[in-house]
Amino acid sequence: MNATIKYIIGVIGLCLLMSAGAYAQKKKALEVITSEVRNQYGSPVEGVLVSSEEGSIETYTDAAGKFSIKASPTGKVMLEADGHYTKVLTVSEIKGAAGIELESAPYQMGPDDMVNVPFSKQPKRLMVGSATSLDINKIFEQDTRQSVYGALNGRVPGTLQGLNVRGLGDALVVVDGIPRPANTINLLEVEKITVLRDVTARMLYGSQADKGVILVTTKRGKANKKQIRVFAETGVMEAISLPKYLGTPEYMQLYNEALANDGRDPRFSDDQIRIASKDSLPLIYPNENYYSDSYLKDYNSYSKILTEMSGGNDVAQYYLNIGWDQTGSFLNAGAGESEKSNRFNIRGNTDVAINDYITARLDVVAILDKQKGPKGDYWKNASEFLPFNYPALIPASLLPEEMRNSATLIDNQYVLGGTSQYTTNIYGDMTLAGTEELTQRTAQLNTGLDFDLSGITKGLTFKSFLSFDFHNYSQNNQTNTYAVYETQVLQSVNGADSLAFNRIGTDDQSGKLNISDAYFYRRIGYYGMLDYQRTFNEKHMVSVTALAYADRFQTEGVIQDDKNLHFGLRAHYAFDNKYLVELDAVQAGTLRLNEDNRWAFSPALGAGWILSEESFLQGNKLINFLKLKASAGLINSDQGVSDYYLYTNTYQQNGTYTYYDGLAQNDYMKINNVGNPNLSWVKRFELNAGFELAAFKDQLYMEANYFRSKFYDSIVKRNNVYPAYLGGYLPYENYGEYLDQGLELGINVRKKKGDLLMTFGANLLYAVPKVVEVDEPAFEDSYRLKQGKSTDATFGYVAEGFFQSQEEIESSPVQSFGAVQPGDIKYKDLNGDNIIDEADQQLIGNSRARLSLGVNLSVKYKNLELFALGTAQKGKEVIYNSAYDWVYGDRKYSEVVQGRWTPESASTATYPRLSAQNNANNFRNSTFWMVSDDHFNLGVVQLTYHLPSSWANKAAMKNANLFIKGNNLLTIGPSSERRQLSVGGNPQTRLYSVGFRTSF
């Protein structure tokens, strides 16, 4: 794979050399060019970006539309402005004219208003689908977070939690035309991200587009626009919250209490607890806190450097992005202290005009992720090892000389503690066990040819595209072994001063190397597209796209590759830029179904009406733009077909049988799957209706949509229909129906007064999922049925507090989960049969928020800008049931048990009585454990200082800025503390950073 990356880097360099050679020219003396810019109506255009010498010299037009710029006599000048079509003129053309006319585009029809849709672009004005396009360059001016998730979070209506669109699940992420993981992208290399929510907008990605599509389009070079950009950021991360476990004396006391509750003898004597409390014999009664500064640092370092270069001329354009980022570790000893995660990426995108009719493009990407740290899982072990299992370190001076001389010492003065049961020492894993190096390598290649077929008919083009992705993962282990030393008491416990030590294991620091957990995947993708775009009589705009698409995904160890194939058609018509209609259709194929069902047709239809162009609204001082839109369509998907060959009987060997007096034997087979030849596609039918509004001289923009998504014919085994004796011999069938519907709203407000510019954005999603039809037992009690309830329903028991006495237990319904006693949770008898069992479960909460909200605010005064973004959700409940929350048996005691029930705390207890056994009654899903997950999170606050152009120009810089930023600063909610706590894994972090960004 290293050879592959070297090859890719070489190809990038060759492409750049070819591109550079294509536009290289001799330096010539510059002269001052002056002119003025007006629109087609004769009005001056202020704020036009005028650039010459391939973008190395820039200026802006003043209020009268005038500008003055230096340029070579044979050079070109580019003029760009929001809401206007870009124009490129030679110096001689400018000098020979009285002025420059820069044509203003109709509302939402300019170059910046082009929305990336599957395999093409559409002006935002003409779209009938529900789609939101994010300009990453503009976002990056305010918010320098680097992930696709960070760009989407809180900025897109209907897409407020990760990559989940409208609550349907994670959307398909498409990078430059092919499905790819979102984590292979750094945001600086992205031009736009488009979220396609409704069925017409995403249809052309076929069955993979079932849950929405997120299109990520990377940057490409622009002719006559040379740019060099540098971004650097460094900072620290702090753990928001760490688990809080009780120490040794507290554990001893509470474990004895748990044993007493179970009617068993205590494990620890009063003397042992007293000595442990005094910490007078730490080698006998250790009290290890694995979250102390002996093991963890307060902060973790973070650094990132990204550079990009782009440019070109009319023949060739290039874009190059090179980046590195590094994250440190919270661990504070040995290999853990120097644990690092490094990521290197390089991307090269090139476009070359072979002739007047053919353009070629070649994109190559190489990504190398390396993470090196100590062996073992520190966070898991820290959450499980009891504080007194062993002392982490033992002074070597206490060991007999012979044992000490042969021991491997820590810091030249300690050996590792342990026992015959605990031969793994957390500190030893960090210092002596060796290292683990995780390496991930990703290579991507896109190549394509674009053909201008206007010689056949005007507006006709053809594009061909081929991609290849390769990703592999491997783990290199440098393995050492170490000995641990068990402490033994030779005298009485009280005041013991004579200890003996037993060595367990051996020290071997040879550093043996081995490779494990190797994994890879490959994806090959192809599409060919015939595109026709033409305007007739200045009123009839026709756009037709015909597509053939295929990709193949191969994973190590999986015999059958995932294959996707479909043919698509999109036909769009606009009359007079105000009446819109679009037809989308896909014919998709699959190998997951029987031959008779391998092809499915998916249609969609959308329409739009721009009311603001009608006579009754033209000239309206309040409304600048108003569009109504609606769409409906059906998507057939094979993504819900969990495996190949479910449509036919499959068998597996189940043993042998003998015959012929035992002299011969044959294998006999067992049916593995009962085939259903009528198994068909999973289906989703969607409706979308909404509007887009711009008002108050474009100071307010609003988009709202109602959506209704019916998902049906899912693939299930109907266990509740067939007789129980059939057991596992049931076929898969198409059955079940689920409905998601809701509202999404996006609002953006922009207000400028003098040097003060304020912008505010809010995005809202309200969605309700419902089970319409599902395979389930025919319960007599309606509260037990899933049908008619929310798809994300959590079922459990209704808790009624704690049993306070034996008399209360005897007078209550019998709880069938084992013997109960005072301090155990009491459940409600829902069906009145005087027995608490599985028939007493009902809907107690939802696992998905009903309302999601994202808000952002920007305040800019002169060169100083403050930006903040937050997200909120309401209507979700969660049950925390990790070993940190459900403490029983020999589990480590966390702080939650301090609120345990005892006879003395019966009226104030917040936790059941302790038990040294698996208390099946208390630890099951119920309202007792359910908490609201409603919360508000302040995701980012960034203060940016835009250096005055006069300062930046002295250093040959453009658009330079300094920033200070905080991420994940605050979470407010009923269970915010627990929500921010990670148990058994890396902690959630808060980031503080400073950075610099500039262009040349």
ABEGO torsion letter per residue (X at the ends): XAAAAAAAAAAAAAAAAAAAAAABBBBBBBBBBBBBBBBAAGBBBBGBBBBBGGGABBBBBBAAGBBBBBBBAABBBBBBBBGBBBBBBBAAAAAABABBBBBBBBBGABAAABBBBBGBBBBAAABABBBBBBBAAAAAAABABABAAAAABGABBGBABEABBGGAEBBBBBBGGBBBBAAABBAAABABBBBBABAAAAAAAEAAAAAEBBBBBBBBBBBGBBBBBBBBBBBBBBBABBBBBBBAAAAAAAAAAAAAAAGBBBABBAAAAAAAAAGABAAABBBBBAABAAABBABBBBBBBBBBBBEEBAABBBBBBBBBBBBBBABABEAAAABBBBBBBBBBBBBBBABAABBBBBBBBBBBBBBBBBBEBAAAAAAABBAAABBABBBAAABBAAAAAABBBBGGABBBBEBAABABBAAAAAAAAEBBBBBBBBBBBBBBBBBBAAAABBGBBBBBBBBBBBBBBBBBBBBBBBBBBBBBBABBABGBABBBBBBBEBBBAAGBBBBBGBBBBBBBBBBBBBBBBBBBGGABBBBBBBBBBBBBBBBBGBABBBBBBBBBBBBBBBBGGABBBBBBBBBBBBAABBAAAABBBBBBBBBBBBAAABAAABGBAABABBBBBBBBBBBBBAAABABBGAABBBBBBAEBBBBGGGABBBBBBBBABBBBAABBBBBBBBBBBBBBBBBGGGABBBBBBBBBBBBBGBBBBBAAABBAAAEABBBBBBBEBBBBBEBBBBBBBBBBBEABBBBBBBBBBBBBBBBABBBBBBBABAAABABGBBAABBBBBBBAEBBABAAAAAABBBBAAEBBBBGBBBBBBAAGAGBBBAAABBBABBABBABBBBBBBBBBBEABBBBBBBBBBBGBBBBBABAAABBBEABBBBAAAAABBBAAAAAABABBBBBABBBAAABBBBAAABBBABBBBBABBBBBBBBBAAAAAAAGBBGBBBBBBBBGABBBEAAAAAAABBBGBBBBBBBBBBBBBBBX
